[in-house]
Amino acid sequence: MIRKFEENDLTDIMKLWLDTNISAHDFIPGDYWKNNFEMVKEILPQAEVYVFEEETDGQIVGFVGLTDNYIAGIFVRNDYQAKGIGSKLLDYIKEIKPSLKLSVYEKNISAIEFYKKADFIIESENIDEDNNEKEFTMSWIK
């Protein structure tokens, strides 16, 4: 079930954010994510966030964070990946937004393929100055 973020979700969401960033971005030192944890924890509640809650036990197993039409990230717990949860979250926000943009690291090939399958196109490429990794800006229009 997809629902809007509630304040008491923050601890679960932040654990999910850290775990999935570290595993999905093995080309970036884990300390990069750990060092940004508190900052993200502070700003995340100000974003538009939707969580995917497991219907059997109410656990949060995924979430998407948005700022206007920019997808800050789609995060799915490792043991729930490849089960359609990321697609459901993406489809959900595609229903409520006329267009979407995001940034994705060039080395995160599975994420690039995921977004291409969902009709996103690569618009540009640049370097993330925080870690010198090449990233693509991708977009989708309804």
N, C-alpha and C positions, 0 to 999 in steps of 0.2 A: 504494500500500500504506500502510495506517495502522499506526503502531507507537508505542510509548511513547518519550518524549523520552530522549535519552542526553546526557551532559555535553558531548560533543564537537559537539553540534548547536547549542550556544548562539550562536556567532558568526553562523551562517546564520539562525537564528530571530530574532535581534535586528535584523539587517539587514531581514528581512521585516517585522518589527514596525514599524520606523521608516518604511520605504517605504510600507507600506499605510496606516498611520495618517495620514501626510502627504497621500497622494492621496485617501483616503476622507473626510477631514475638512478640505476646503479652506477651510472657514469658521473654522478655528482656525489661528493662526499656527504655522508649522512649528517655530519655536523652542520652543513648548510641549512638543512631542514630544521634541525634541533635549535639552531641559533635564531631562526625565524618564527619558532613556535609561539612565543609570547605575543609577538606583534600580530600574527594571524589570529590568535585567540581573542585579542582585543578588537580587531576590526571585523571579524567574521559575523558577529551578531548584527552588524549594520548592513550586511549584504542581504540579497534576496536568496534564501536558502530553502531547498526542498529536500526532505529526507525520504529514503526508501526503507520502510519498516517491514521486517519479516512478520508475516501475519500469524505464524504459529506461536512465536514467543515475544513479539514486540521489539526485538533487537533491531537497532539501526545497522543496516549492512551496506548502505550507500547514501551518497548525497551529492547534490549539485549546488554550486555557489555562483551567483550572478551579481554583476553590477551593471544596471541598465540592461543592455543587450550583449554584454561581454561575459563569457563563461570563464570564471576564474578557475574552475576545475570540476570534473566529474570524478568522484572517488567511490570505488566499490571494494569492499573488504576482499582480501586475496582469495579466501576460500569460497567466495561467491562470484568471482569473476567468470566470464564466459557463460553466464546463465541468463543473459538478457536484461540484467538490472540497469546497466549503463545505458542501453538502448531505450529502456522504458523511461528513465530520467530525462534523456535527451528528447524523446518524443513528447514528453509532458511539457517541456519548456518551449519546444517548437510550436506547440498549440497556442501558447500564450504570448509569444514574441514574433514580430513580423520579420526579424532578421537577427542573426547571431554572429559574433566574432569570438575568436579565442587565439591563444598562443600555445604552441606545442613544440617541444624540443625535437630537432631533426633526428636525434638518436632514439626517440620514443616511437619506434616504427609501428608498434601495435596501436598506439593512440592515433597516429596519422591515418592508418588504414581504417580504424573505427570511424573517424570523422569523414573520410572520403566515402565510405559506404553509406553514410548518412547525408550525402550530397553537399558536403562542405568542399570548398576549393581553396587551394593555396593562393593567397593574394600577394604575399611578400615574404622576404626572409631578412633576418637581422641577427645581431649578437646580443644575448642577454648579458648586460654589463656586470651583473652581480657574480656571474660564474663563467663568463666567456664561452658559453655554449651557443651554438647556432640554433635559432628557433624560427618557426614559420608562423605567420599570421594566417588563419584560415577563416573563411566566412561562409554563411548560408543565408539565403533570402527565400522567404515563403513563396 
